[in-house]
């Protein structure tokens, strides 16, 4: 029985929202994955009279497609879409039945206006929290445009195919048989890669804002909501909504919520923001800040947005090691998300660079999947919490090197090893392995500011207790600022502080 009673009860509620008949075309063999897939399809079909099942032969076995009666929508699941991909299946059923996707009308028009044939294939891991965003975006595009098809492929069920295509990171997307992209991509980002973008002219007629928030993570969302609730003109411009938490697998310290996942929290933030009259501009990066009569934010597309006050909440990103081989072998053995890419290294030897909480948590997770984990820490001792270190040292397939400096990640067409130096003796060592997971902390996304706003030696924007920066009318919040302790709940609080301070500034000026 694949679905437990709790999942079935939740699924039954969703299936009540079906608006029309759905036909599942199933291609199955005698293997175990096929049997599990048949069991899943049969369970779903018994829960709604609107779902029919038909045996057929598809490009891959085991797989099944989700269609309208007498109309193929181009949505196919190769493997068993459980784990993080179960939501993708539920949404596909609803959208194929006729339920409108929760996508901005302007984005829907962009998808519908795409001309040509687009056959997408996405290789996923069912434990990957980044994969569903890509799968759901491409499934939605398939529903909206008859020229688009999409197949989700579980890498664990099609290992030979994954290895033959040299796939070492998920999600990895192919378009018409050629590599298209890897990593998390929102629907708007996919459209941008296809050449369908908003140019500067789309921003030309925007009136000045009272508060313009730059960044769409927890701090930015909090700041925008607090501003909008004051009834003032509010805008939020962000490269990707959700920010860093999109790459966070498990969140257990968000007070009042015992457990959630980063992508789920990011979706909740965006949904909350959309409840207010906030001008949300996604997939846009800030390029320059200048203080004139109004504060001007120039975007990378050339558009200039003006506002009476600005709140900078651009967050932070994973820090790179900065050694030869890191960039050359990114997604070819060099990875940054153990939850996403760990299953691709099953039975192989890997290294984790970093001995803080993130690094040790990664090593512990990977040890349950791979043959062996080598942990490399620059300092003379691990920095992770004692409970994590105790767990790590109890594992038989982990080796820890402290006081070492990574010199090079080696390989030919993919990673084959790592070279490091003992900082005390100067002895150089090389370890043969298939993957390297980089977990060495964060660097604030503030390079674009240059000297316009005071920053400290770490690149963090210097702020006072009210979130004010060195530039009057410009405030900052969250991980891009000197706010101590980089935590989600603290970022939200600092976003609220900055927003209330911006409102106070408007009142007084």
Beta strands, then each sheet from edge to edge (+ up, - down):
strand 1: 22-27
strand 2: 51-55
strand 3: 63-68
strand 4: 71-78
strand 5: 118-124
strand 6: 148-154
strand 7: 172-175
strand 8: 178-182
strand 9: 209-214
strand 10: 234-238
strand 11: 278-282
strand 12: 286-291
strand 13: 295-299
strand 14: 304-312
strand 15: 316-318
strand 16: 334-335
strand 17: 349-353
strand 18: 372-377
strand 19: 398-402
strand 20: 404-411
strand 21: 415-422
strand 22: 428-432
strand 23: 435-438
strand 24: 442-444
strand 25: 474-476
sheet 1: 2+ 1+ 3- 4+ 6+ 5+ 7- 8+
sheet 2: 11+ 10+ 9+ 14+ 13- 12+
sheet 3: 11+ 10+ 9+ 14+ 25+
sheet 4: 15+ 24-
sheet 5: 16+ 23+ 17+ 18+ 19+
sheet 6: 20+ 21- 22+
end
